[in-house]
Amino acid sequence: MADRRSFLSSLGALSAAGFMAPKALAQGMRAARGGGDPVVPRGLATAADILLEPGLTYLQTGSLGPTPRPVMERTIAVWRELELDPTSQGYGPIETAMEQVRAKAAAFMGCATDELVLTRSTSEGLNWVAQGISWSAGERIITTDQEHPGGRACWDWVARKYGVHLDVVAIPPGENNPAAIIEQFAVRLTPKTRVFAFSHLLTSTGLRMPVAELSALARRAGCMSVVDGAQAVGGVAVDVHALGCHAYATSGHKWLLAPKGTGVLYLARDLAGRVDPIALQSGREAYTASSGVTSLPSVHGLAAAIAYHEAIGTAKIEAHNLALGRYLWDALVQVPKVRVVSAAPGPLASPLLTYELPRDVHAGDLQQRLLLKHRVLVKVVPTNFLIGHRISTHLFNTERDVDALIAALRAELG
Ligand SMILES: Cc1ncc(COP(=O)(O)O)c(C=O)c1O
């Protein structure tokens, strides 16, 4: 009861500060009263842990995941502790305990603690890598045309600033052949190539990129393999050592369901000084002179989010997400006017699934109708790639969510 009171008062404080619209506040309070009975399951979660607005079918974890109640409560508890004496706590036990968060995140990702750095996002981690390399004009990077702007911006920046060239592999919608993709990287290799920069799961279609094979190719050629794992960690099991890449950045706020503004960056030990970002000049600890103070409660929330995943089990979560994806795939192929462009159920499928819409359908308008009329939230895929939507299925989603999407699509597409 005390917990619920403190949660509500924290919502009230946000509202008073003008940060939360009254409707959202009311919805948050409804959710805080309990989206459901603690023992009623919602996918692999319990209904009461999922604070989504009642009635909302949320298929947008690939953009931002909903933080479960225990994770949020832990975050708020640390915040309360911090505010009792910010200096003593923030430069004392709460800061020291962030090292345990680092260790926990490292174990979760399959690496050593000294190979892991806490960041605020995938984009930040990748920026640190790109800016931490000593570039010379004429050097080259191989990337793809399917990188998210947050993952691509840093490579565009080094290209502009240092005269580095980007060799871009095109991965068209429906391309689900990893061997063809590896070949596209191989033919672009030159003695000047220094980095392979690509996503683990493509943000556009969810295609699982052949990370281990591409990393092995990069290593054989003396290049660095830098992976954008924003769409992978939390939704599927990830072991960075097994993948063999040199660097791997991910976010807490998507599939890990952690507080927004959290992330981690893996830098392999054998990089041996080849990546030397200014942000890590004073060391890789959670707090250093070069990193400065971070959002301490959110970092502790990240550990709680990892614990939440561990309590369910990553293998179980991945199996659930893929089974739901298969259920969705089977249903979508029966819906007139949509064409699924993601990999068929099997080794290349992931918890992201994208369908293309006919040219005469406006993907953004349809997304709005799905939301406003049917309370189903999907993502519009960037239109320079295709006209369509991306669906995320995560641990709190159920077949009912998929049924709701299919019914809404049938109603709107006729
Ligand atoms: C593949 C990929 N990379 C990077 C990002 C950006 O993530 P962040 O906001 O955590 O930097 C996204 C966000 O959707 C993404 O899908």
The ligand as an ORCA input file, in Angstrom:
! r2SCAN-3c Opt
* xyz 0 1
  C      18.855     -0.364    -35.041
  C      18.695      0.874    -34.191
  N      19.780      1.581    -33.830
  C      19.704      2.664    -33.066
  C      18.495      3.120    -32.600
  C      18.471      4.316    -31.725
  O      18.421      3.899    -30.393
  P      18.755      4.901    -29.196
  O      17.673      5.894    -29.169
  O      18.793      4.036    -27.982
  O      20.073      5.502    -29.498
  C      17.320      2.435    -32.955
  C      16.010      2.915    -32.494
  O      14.967      2.489    -32.913
  C      17.427      1.284    -33.768
  O      16.346      0.595    -34.152
*
